Amino acid sequence: MLEPKGNGENAKRIVKLVNKYHLQKRVLFESFSDSALSKLARLAPEIPRTQLAGSYKAIGRSQDFAASFYISDADNYLCDKNKKYMLWGVNSSKQMYKFLNPDKGVTGLLTDLPIRLAKILQENNHFRIHYQSIIFPTEKLAANLKLKNGNQVQADQVKLVNNQLWYHVQPNM
């Protein structure tokens, strides 16, 4: 997630960097500023945008809305408009379990504790319910991984098997 500050004065620079590193399908723009989101929509319409807070009825050209607390009226409105509804600051296990409930229209959780959330998702078979195991990417991957012992290795492939990521580490470690 990338959040331009202010009115999006750096929007061109941000989009240029995203394009340079081919991150268009891996980022989400978010902002409290409608003008920043409008600039980003003009510069990179293919990249999703999330309005942070404000009026959920005035999300304009953004695909998503994010708030720090759940509002059932916002849930209903955004669902009717086919917009996504995310909550930020979801850090307690109780909150995480609550918003995994599909009856709540929350489509994303923003947390400072991603490992806790990942464990809860795995415990509840959330990944198995919503995702099929696949092998990806079809192209070569270049990633540096830091091991628990502090060493770094390069991976050139990754695959998902039984909800676990497996990396192929290049020879000549």
C-alpha positions in Angstrom: 0.0 0.0 0.0 1.3 3.4 -1.0 -0.1 6.5 0.6 0.9 9.9 -1.0 0.8 12.6 1.6 -0.8 16.0 1.1 -2.7 16.6 -2.1 -0.7 14.2 -4.1 2.2 16.5 -5.1 4.4 13.4 -5.5 1.8 11.3 -7.5 3.8 11.4 -10.8 6.9 10.4 -9.0 5.2 7.5 -7.2 3.5 6.2 -10.4 6.9 6.5 -12.2 8.5 4.3 -9.6 5.7 1.8 -9.6 5.9 1.5 -13.3 9.7 1.3 -13.3 9.7 -1.7 -10.9 6.6 -3.3 -12.6 4.5 -3.2 -9.4 1.2 -2.2 -10.9 -0.5 -5.5 -9.9 1.1 -5.6 -6.5 0.3 -2.2 -5.0 -2.8 -0.3 -3.7 -2.9 3.5 -3.5 -4.6 4.9 -0.4 -5.1 8.4 0.8 -7.2 10.7 3.0 -7.0 13.2 0.1 -9.6 13.1 -2.7 -7.3 15.3 -4.9 -4.4 12.8 -4.4 -6.6 9.9 -5.4 -8.0 11.8 -8.4 -4.4 12.5 -9.6 -3.5 8.8 -9.2 -6.7 7.8 -11.0 -5.7 9.9 -14.0 -2.0 8.8 -14.0 -2.6 5.1 -13.3 -6.3 4.1 -13.6 -5.4 0.4 -13.5 -4.1 0.5 -9.9 -6.7 0.2 -7.2 -7.3 3.2 -5.0 -8.7 3.3 -1.4 -10.2 6.4 0.2 -9.2 6.5 3.9 -12.0 7.7 6.1 -14.3 10.6 5.2 -17.7 10.0 3.7 -18.2 6.5 2.3 -20.9 8.0 0.1 -18.4 10.3 -1.6 -15.6 7.8 -2.6 -15.6 9.1 -6.1 -13.2 7.3 -8.4 -11.8 5.0 -5.7 -12.7 1.3 -5.8 -12.4 0.9 -2.0 -13.2 2.6 1.3 -11.3 2.1 4.5 -12.3 3.2 8.0 -11.0 2.6 11.5 -14.3 1.2 12.7 -17.2 -0.8 11.3 -20.4 1.0 10.2 -23.3 -1.2 9.0 -24.7 1.6 6.8 -21.4 1.9 5.1 -21.3 -1.8 4.6 -24.7 -1.8 3.0 -24.0 1.2 0.8 -20.7 0.0 -0.4 -22.0 -3.4 -1.2 -24.8 -1.9 -3.2 -22.3 0.1 -5.2 -20.0 -2.9 -5.7 -17.2 -1.2 -3.7 -14.8 -2.9 -1.3 -14.9 -2.1 2.5 -11.7 -2.4 4.5 -11.0 -1.7 8.2 -7.6 -0.5 9.5 -6.2 -0.9 12.9 -7.6 -4.4 13.3 -5.0 -5.6 15.8 -6.9 -7.7 18.4 -7.6 -11.4 17.7 -11.3 -10.7 18.7 -11.6 -8.1 16.0 -9.9 -10.4 13.4 -12.3 -13.2 14.1 -15.3 -10.9 14.1 -14.5 -9.5 10.6 -13.8 -12.8 9.0 -17.5 -13.4 9.2 -18.9 -13.2 5.7 -22.1 -11.6 7.1 -20.0 -8.5 7.7 -19.3 -6.9 4.3 -15.6 -6.3 5.2 -13.4 -7.3 2.3 -10.0 -6.4 3.8 -8.3 -6.0 7.1 -5.3 -3.6 7.6 -3.3 -4.6 10.7 -0.1 -4.0 12.4 0.0 -7.7 13.3 0.0 -9.6 10.0 1.4 -12.8 11.5 -1.4 -13.0 14.0 -3.9 -12.4 11.2 -2.3 -15.1 9.0 -2.4 -17.6 11.8 -6.1 -16.9 12.4 -6.8 -17.2 8.6 -5.0 -20.5 8.5 -6.8 -21.8 11.7 -10.1 -21.1 10.1 -9.2 -22.6 6.7 -9.9 -19.2 5.2 -7.2 -19.8 2.6 -8.5 -23.2 1.6 -12.0 -21.9 1.3 -11.1 -19.0 -0.9 -7.9 -19.9 -2.8 -6.9 -22.9 -4.9 -3.3 -24.1 -4.6 -1.3 -22.9 -7.6 2.2 -22.7 -8.9 3.4 -19.3 -9.8 4.9 -17.3 -11.5 5.4 -18.7 -15.0 8.3 -16.3 -15.4 11.5 -16.3 -13.4 11.3 -14.7 -9.9 14.2 -12.9 -8.4 13.8 -12.5 -4.6 16.3 -12.2 -1.8 15.2 -14.1 1.3 16.7 -13.6 4.8 16.9 -16.8 6.8 16.5 -17.1 10.5 20.2 -17.5 10.9 20.8 -14.1 9.2 22.1 -15.5 5.9 20.5 -14.3 2.7 19.7 -16.5 -0.3 18.2 -15.9 -3.7 15.0 -17.6 -4.8 14.1 -18.1 -8.4 10.7 -19.8 -8.0 7.9 -20.0 -5.5 4.8 -22.2 -5.2 1.9 -22.6 -2.9 1.2 -26.2 -1.7 -1.3 -26.9 1.1 -1.4 -23.3 2.1 2.3 -23.0 2.6 4.8 -21.1 0.4 7.8 -23.1 -0.9 10.8 -21.4 -2.4 13.3 -22.8 -4.8 16.7 -21.5 -3.7 19.3 -21.0 -6.4 22.3 -23.3 -6.1 25.8 -22.0 -5.1 24.6 -20.7 -1.7 
